[in-house]
């Protein structure tokens, strides 16, 4: 186990990382762009562990950083807003997020952000820019299971920033095995405001939206593939929503 893997489990270390990252990123999320938050009432009265937040994915880091801001603000009883970032004095650190090992080891910045609670996993479908095919790493599954046992976990079931990409079966197996409370989230605008990594601006004055939905009602006895279908519908990334999106684009052009 590397030093980053050890340090990220300490509350003090996580608090310092959140404070540094939070102060640096707050202007880009809250001032340079406009952040619209909905549904934080669904985060109230949840247990301290076995909560899985599932979301679509638009940048490598800006999405997760925004979640950290929002969850920390909710801890300070702010509803659907951030306000001033004094919540960074005592942020919500009972949190891990699933990230590709290849991405998190790509730069010094990403390695530092690993201390924020990254659960690094090996991609089963892509590595070093090439398509591959390999089974789910058992150690990665154990890592996520352990995190859910003590904390909340954020995961992006598509495993890519490409919209409407299929969900990965691994998410279905994790849900079947742990039976967590699943909170679906739909985000938008990050792809427009930031570059793919989410560290540089593409377009300022963009609207960033984060919408939390009510806990998903899941039949844990269903096959993992069907659970993933339910998840993809909940985060509005299924084929149905893809067709709706195309319909809106065509309708707007005709107008």
C-alpha positions as CSV (number, residue, x, y, z in Angstrom):
1,X,0.0,0.0,0.0
2,X,1.5,3.4,-1.1
3,X,1.7,6.4,1.2
4,X,-1.3,8.1,-0.6
5,X,-3.4,5.0,0.1
6,X,-2.6,5.2,3.8
7,X,-2.9,9.0,4.3
8,X,-6.3,9.4,2.6
9,X,-7.9,7.4,5.4
10,X,-7.0,10.0,8.0
11,X,-9.6,12.7,8.7
12,X,-7.0,15.4,9.3
13,X,-5.3,14.8,6.0
14,X,-8.6,14.7,4.1
15,X,-9.7,17.9,5.8
16,X,-6.6,19.7,4.7
17,X,-6.9,18.4,1.1
18,X,-10.5,19.5,0.9
19,X,-9.7,22.9,2.3
20,X,-6.9,23.5,-0.2
21,X,-8.8,22.1,-3.2
22,X,-12.0,23.8,-2.1
23,X,-10.5,27.3,-1.8
24,X,-8.8,27.0,-5.2
25,X,-11.9,25.7,-7.0
26,X,-14.7,27.7,-5.3
27,X,-14.4,30.8,-7.6
28,X,-14.6,28.7,-10.7
29,X,-17.7,26.8,-9.5
30,X,-19.5,29.5,-7.7
31,X,-18.3,32.9,-9.0
32,X,-16.9,32.5,-12.5
33,X,-19.8,30.1,-13.3
34,X,-23.3,29.7,-11.9
35,X,-24.0,26.6,-9.8
36,X,-27.6,25.4,-9.7
37,X,-28.3,22.8,-7.0
38,X,-31.5,20.8,-6.5
39,X,-32.6,18.0,-4.3
40,X,-30.3,18.2,-1.3
41,X,-33.3,17.5,0.9
42,X,-32.8,13.9,-0.2
43,X,-29.4,13.8,1.6
44,X,-30.9,14.5,5.0
45,X,-31.2,11.8,7.6
46,X,-29.2,9.3,5.6
47,X,-27.0,6.8,7.6
48,X,-23.2,7.4,7.9
49,X,-22.4,4.4,5.8
50,X,-23.5,2.3,2.9
51,X,-24.7,5.2,0.8
52,X,-23.8,5.1,-2.9
53,X,-24.1,8.2,-5.0
54,X,-24.3,7.4,-8.7
55,X,-24.0,10.1,-11.3
56,X,-23.3,10.7,-15.0
57,X,-19.7,12.0,-15.6
58,X,-18.6,15.1,-17.6
59,X,-15.1,15.9,-16.5
60,X,-12.4,14.0,-14.6
61,X,-12.2,16.2,-11.5
62,X,-14.6,19.1,-11.6
63,X,-17.6,16.8,-11.0
64,X,-16.2,15.2,-7.9
65,X,-14.9,18.5,-6.5
66,X,-18.3,20.0,-6.9
67,X,-19.8,17.1,-5.0
68,X,-17.3,17.7,-2.2
69,X,-18.4,21.4,-2.0
70,X,-22.1,20.5,-2.0
71,X,-21.9,17.7,0.6
72,X,-19.8,19.9,2.9
73,X,-22.3,22.7,2.6
74,X,-25.2,20.3,3.4
75,X,-23.3,19.2,6.5
76,X,-23.5,22.9,7.5
77,X,-27.3,22.8,6.8
78,X,-27.2,24.7,3.6
79,X,-30.1,23.7,1.3
80,X,-29.5,23.7,-2.4
81,X,-26.7,26.4,-2.2
82,X,-23.1,26.8,-1.3
83,X,-23.0,30.4,0.1
84,X,-19.7,31.4,1.6
85,X,-17.2,28.5,1.8
86,X,-16.7,28.5,5.5
87,X,-18.0,24.9,5.4
88,X,-14.4,24.1,4.3
89,X,-13.4,24.6,7.9
90,X,-15.2,21.3,8.8
91,X,-16.0,19.6,5.5
92,X,-17.8,16.3,4.9
93,X,-14.9,13.9,4.8
94,X,-16.9,10.6,5.3
95,X,-16.6,10.1,1.6
96,X,-14.8,8.2,-1.1
97,X,-15.0,8.3,-4.9
98,X,-14.3,5.7,-7.5
99,X,-11.7,6.8,-10.1
100,X,-9.7,5.1,-12.8
101,X,-6.2,4.2,-11.6
102,X,-4.8,5.4,-14.9
103,X,-6.3,8.9,-14.5
104,X,-5.3,9.4,-10.8
105,X,-1.7,8.5,-11.5
106,X,-1.5,10.8,-14.6
107,X,-0.1,13.9,-13.0
108,X,1.1,15.5,-9.7
109,X,-2.2,17.3,-9.3
110,X,-4.2,14.0,-9.7
111,X,-1.9,12.2,-7.3
112,X,-2.5,14.9,-4.7
113,X,-6.2,14.7,-5.2
114,X,-6.0,10.9,-4.5
115,X,-5.7,12.1,-0.8
116,X,-9.3,13.4,-1.1
117,X,-10.5,9.8,-1.0
118,X,-10.0,8.2,-4.4
119,X,-10.7,4.5,-4.7
120,X,-8.6,3.7,-7.7
121,X,-9.7,0.8,-9.9
122,X,-8.4,-0.7,-13.1
123,X,-10.6,-0.1,-16.1
124,X,-12.0,-3.3,-17.5
125,X,-12.6,-1.9,-20.9
126,X,-9.9,0.6,-21.7
127,X,-6.2,1.2,-20.8
128,X,-3.7,3.7,-22.2
129,X,-6.1,4.9,-24.8
130,X,-6.8,1.4,-26.2
131,X,-9.9,-0.8,-26.0
132,X,-9.3,-3.9,-23.9
133,X,-11.4,-6.6,-22.4
134,X,-10.7,-8.0,-18.9
135,X,-12.7,-9.1,-15.9
136,X,-13.5,-7.0,-12.9
137,X,-10.5,-7.0,-10.5
138,X,-11.5,-8.7,-7.3
139,X,-9.3,-6.4,-5.2
140,X,-11.1,-3.4,-6.6
141,X,-14.4,-4.8,-5.6
142,X,-13.2,-5.4,-2.0
143,X,-11.9,-1.9,-1.9
144,X,-15.3,-0.4,-2.7
145,X,-17.1,-2.8,-0.4
146,X,-14.9,-1.8,2.5
147,X,-15.5,1.9,1.8
148,X,-19.3,1.4,1.8
149,X,-19.0,-0.4,5.1
150,X,-17.8,2.8,6.8
151,X,-18.6,5.7,4.5
152,X,-20.4,7.1,1.5
153,X,-19.1,6.4,-2.0
154,X,-19.5,8.3,-5.3
155,X,-19.3,6.3,-8.4
156,X,-19.8,7.1,-12.1
157,X,-21.2,3.8,-13.6
158,X,-20.4,4.8,-17.2
159,X,-16.7,5.1,-16.3
160,X,-16.3,7.7,-19.0
161,X,-17.1,11.3,-19.7
162,X,-18.8,10.3,-23.0
163,X,-22.6,11.0,-22.7
164,X,-25.0,8.1,-23.0
165,X,-22.2,5.5,-22.8
166,X,-23.4,2.2,-21.4
167,X,-23.2,1.5,-17.7
168,X,-20.7,-1.0,-16.4
169,X,-22.0,-4.2,-14.8
170,X,-19.6,-3.8,-11.9
171,X,-21.8,-1.2,-10.4
172,X,-24.7,-3.6,-10.5
173,X,-22.7,-6.3,-8.6
174,X,-21.6,-3.7,-6.0
175,X,-25.2,-2.8,-5.4
176,X,-26.3,-6.4,-5.2
177,X,-23.6,-7.3,-2.8
178,X,-23.9,-4.3,-0.4
179,X,-27.6,-3.3,-0.8
180,X,-26.7,0.4,-0.2
181,X,-29.0,3.4,-0.3
182,X,-28.5,4.6,-3.9
183,X,-28.8,8.3,-4.6
184,X,-29.0,9.1,-8.3
185,X,-27.6,12.4,-9.5
186,X,-27.9,14.2,-12.8
187,X,-25.2,16.8,-13.6
188,X,-24.9,19.1,-16.6
189,X,-22.9,22.1,-17.9
190,X,-19.5,20.9,-16.7
191,X,-18.5,19.7,-20.2
192,X,-19.3,23.2,-21.4
193,X,-17.5,25.1,-18.6
194,X,-14.3,23.0,-18.2
195,X,-11.9,21.0,-20.3
196,X,-12.0,17.2,-20.1
197,X,-9.9,17.1,-16.9
198,X,-12.0,19.7,-15.3
199,X,-9.0,21.9,-14.3
200,X,-9.1,24.6,-16.9
201,X,-11.9,26.8,-18.2
202,X,-13.5,26.4,-21.7
203,X,-16.4,28.8,-21.3
204,X,-17.0,31.1,-18.4
205,X,-20.4,32.2,-17.2
206,X,-21.8,28.7,-17.8
207,X,-24.6,27.2,-15.7
208,X,-23.5,24.1,-13.8
209,X,-26.4,22.0,-12.6
210,X,-26.4,19.2,-10.0
211,X,-29.8,17.5,-9.3
212,X,-30.0,14.9,-6.5
213,X,-33.0,12.5,-6.8
214,X,-34.8,10.6,-4.1
215,X,-33.2,7.2,-3.0
216,X,-33.8,4.7,-5.8
217,X,-36.1,1.8,-5.0
218,X,-34.1,-1.3,-6.0
219,X,-35.0,-4.9,-6.2
220,X,-31.6,-6.4,-5.1
221,X,-32.6,-9.8,-6.2
222,X,-32.6,-8.8,-9.9
223,X,-29.6,-9.6,-12.1
224,X,-26.8,-7.0,-12.1
225,X,-27.5,-6.1,-15.7
226,X,-31.1,-5.1,-14.8
227,X,-30.0,-3.1,-11.8
228,X,-27.6,-1.2,-14.1
229,X,-30.4,-0.4,-16.5
230,X,-32.4,1.1,-13.5
231,X,-29.4,3.2,-12.6
232,X,-28.9,4.4,-16.2
233,X,-32.5,5.5,-16.3
234,X,-32.2,7.2,-13.0
235,X,-29.2,9.3,-14.0
236,X,-30.9,10.0,-17.4
237,X,-28.2,8.3,-19.5
238,X,-30.2,5.4,-21.0
239,X,-31.1,5.0,-24.7
240,X,-34.5,6.5,-23.9
241,X,-33.0,9.7,-22.7
242,X,-30.5,9.7,-25.6
243,X,-33.5,9.6,-28.1
244,X,-35.2,12.4,-26.2
245,X,-32.1,14.5,-26.4
246,X,-31.9,14.0,-30.1
247,X,-35.6,14.9,-30.5
248,X,-35.1,18.2,-28.7
249,X,-32.1,19.1,-30.9
250,X,-34.0,18.4,-34.1
251,X,-37.0,20.3,-32.8
252,X,-34.9,23.3,-31.9
253,X,-33.3,23.3,-35.3
254,X,-36.7,23.2,-37.0
255,X,-37.9,26.1,-35.0
